[in-house]
Amino acid sequence: MEALNKGQNYHGSGKITWHTDGGSYTMNLEAGALFFTVLDVKSEGEINGFGISPITFTQKRFRKQPTITTFHRELNQIVFSDSNNSYPLSGGEQDRSSVVWQLASIGRGDSSQFAPGAVIDMFVAGPKDAETWRMQVIGEEQISVNGDNTDVWHVIRIPLAGSHEQRLDIWLAPQQEWYPVKLRFTETDGDYTDMSLSKLKRLDTAAAN
């Protein structure tokens, strides 16, 4: 992992853990540099006709209190611990972590949706609010992953002009079950967090679906 924060470069390590039993899932992402955790994220939910369907999204950033976003099935609303905003829940909504795995799920199920210039719209909830993310497929690339040349699909989310939201770059590897092998989060001020795969380990027979 490599990060730039307020002009200071950091190098560290991160871990993404994905587990599913076919009906539910848990995803954890941890990224750390030096002796502190830069980002700690957890997404939990179901796998149903909409694909990945989050129920809770928890995010903890360095020196900040954790936030919880809840996809409330009974109320049919998305609600937030860190704001009074709420949004209707109709199916197919994602959180900022599950969106990556939903793209991987689409790749496994219908790879024809991945074509240069193609656009995949998703309604995505963060720590305080939610909005439609326009995910644009840049195209096929070959990047170095842990010293090996790997064929990937590069997908980006570019915020609307004037937005203070981060840009997200995702590189998905079809030959590795469409897993994300590289993620890059770029803030509007230029700060970024770059995570590249160094090792892929199957935890058990249901660890990756």
LINDA-V976919 format. One record per residue. N is the residue number from 0. PHI is phi in radians with two decimals (NA if undefined). PSI is psi in whole degrees, 0 to 359 (999 if undefined). Layout:
N/PHI/PSI
N/PHI/PSI
//
This chain:
0/NA/141
1/-2.28/139
2/-2.48/149
3/-2.11/121
4/-2.34/113
5/0.92/46
6/1.46/355
7/-1.84/127
8/-1.49/138
9/-2.26/145
10/-2.19/138
11/-2.83/211
12/-2.47/160
13/-2.51/167
14/-2.56/134
15/-2.03/125
16/-2.03/125
17/-2.13/128
18/-2.41/136
19/-2.54/147
20/-1.86/11
21/1.70/336
22/-2.04/339
23/-2.47/167
24/-2.56/158
25/-2.39/132
26/-2.22/128
27/-2.11/137
28/-2.25/126
29/-2.23/132
30/-2.32/127
31/-2.37/153
32/-2.41/138
33/0.98/241
34/-1.97/18
35/-2.36/157
36/-1.60/120
37/-1.32/320
38/-2.62/134
39/-2.36/115
40/-2.25/142
41/-2.40/132
42/-2.19/131
43/-2.30/146
44/3.11/205
45/-1.99/164
46/-2.08/116
47/-2.45/203
48/-1.11/340
49/-1.55/356
50/1.68/231
51/-1.33/123
52/-2.23/94
53/-1.16/150
54/-1.95/317
55/-2.36/145
56/-2.31/116
57/-2.01/132
58/-2.30/132
59/-2.25/115
60/-1.76/161
61/-0.98/126
62/1.13/22
63/-2.25/154
64/-1.25/148
65/-1.17/149
66/-2.07/149
67/-2.22/126
68/-1.91/129
69/-2.05/129
70/-1.67/91
71/-1.45/104
72/-1.14/319
73/-1.16/321
74/-1.55/350
75/0.95/45
76/-2.45/153
77/-1.78/123
78/-2.21/162
79/-2.31/141
80/-1.32/339
81/-1.86/9
82/-2.82/168
83/-1.65/7
84/-1.17/153
85/-2.63/152
86/-2.42/148
87/-1.17/145
88/-1.94/112
89/-2.10/352
90/2.03/134
91/1.68/353
92/-1.20/151
93/-2.24/164
94/-1.84/179
95/-1.22/344
96/-1.70/317
97/-1.13/336
98/-1.02/325
99/-1.13/317
100/-1.32/333
101/-1.16/320
102/-1.10/318
103/-1.09/320
104/-1.11/319
105/-1.10/318
106/-1.05/319
107/-1.21/321
108/-1.53/327
109/-2.67/76
110/-1.15/348
111/-1.14/342
112/-1.26/347
113/-1.69/102
114/-2.53/145
115/-0.92/127
116/1.57/350
117/-1.13/150
118/-2.16/133
119/-2.13/114
120/-1.60/136
121/-2.43/144
122/-1.57/118
123/-2.14/131
124/-1.76/139
125/-1.94/207
126/-1.25/333
127/-2.19/336
128/-2.72/187
129/-2.54/154
130/-2.82/167
131/-1.33/127
132/-1.73/128
133/-1.70/106
134/-1.60/119
135/-1.86/131
136/-1.44/116
137/-1.33/314
138/2.58/185
139/-1.44/140
140/-2.42/169
141/-2.19/121
142/-2.19/162
143/-1.51/122
144/-2.14/110
145/0.95/40
146/1.51/355
147/-1.94/140
148/-1.28/126
149/-2.23/131
150/-1.38/130
151/-2.43/162
152/-1.83/128
153/-1.71/122
154/-2.16/139
155/-2.23/153
156/-2.11/114
157/-1.88/121
158/-1.09/158
159/-1.11/155
160/-1.00/133
161/1.54/353
162/-1.34/149
163/-1.71/10
164/-1.36/158
165/-1.40/155
166/-1.54/145
167/-2.20/125
168/-1.93/133
169/-2.24/133
170/-2.05/115
171/-1.86/137
172/-1.90/104
173/-0.99/325
174/-1.32/352
175/-2.08/47
176/1.05/28
177/1.14/22
178/-1.17/148
179/-1.26/121
180/-1.77/351
181/-2.71/137
182/-2.29/141
183/-2.41/121
184/-1.86/121
185/-2.11/123
186/-1.46/165
187/-1.16/337
188/-1.55/4
189/1.70/346
190/-1.09/147
191/-2.61/160
192/-2.24/124
193/-2.09/120
194/-2.10/126
195/-2.14/143
196/-1.17/132
197/-1.96/334
198/-2.75/138
199/-2.03/119
200/-2.20/125
201/-1.43/118
202/-1.29/320
203/-2.82/185
204/-1.14/341
205/-1.93/10
206/-1.21/334
207/-2.35/131
208/-2.26/999
//
